Amino acid sequence: MRNVLGKLTTSTGPWMAVAVVLVAGFMYWLYAASSTVGPGATPADTVAGGLPRVADTTFVKDPTQFSRERVLLSPVTVAEQIGRAALTVDLPGLAGYPLILERTVVEQEITFVSGDDLVVAGQVYALNDSLLAVYAQRGFFELANREKLEGQATFFLVDSLDFLFPG
């Protein structure tokens, strides 16, 4: 029996080496295929799922026209973080526009600094006093910052974001 096991080991040795090489080649191909971004696309566009990019000037004129439609805004500049799940951003002609972050974005524990440029994807919703009360109760923003949000008719609910860096 010992002789049979010895023959089995020596005859399968080359096949095991071929299998290891094939698996390594396949893993390299998967890595190369997943790390490339299509021509003309940026990583932020890919993360956002190829959403239509909305021009700042179009969005500022009337954010309600994008109500409940998932769109991509780029770039937006962070004015300040007013809570763990709320930011205000500056758009051309519209300062202090509110962004509320979805749970998946909040769980990433991202820290924002005034002046950060972002690419954000999400939807526009109406903002009223009852929503502000619910968001304040859940701790999305600090109560001292409620007056910064009260003058706005809409807010942008962010479901994904990415930072823009110069260059």
Order of alpha helices (4+ residues) and beta strands (2+ residues): alpha-alpha-beta-alpha-beta-beta-beta-alpha-beta-alpha-alpha-beta
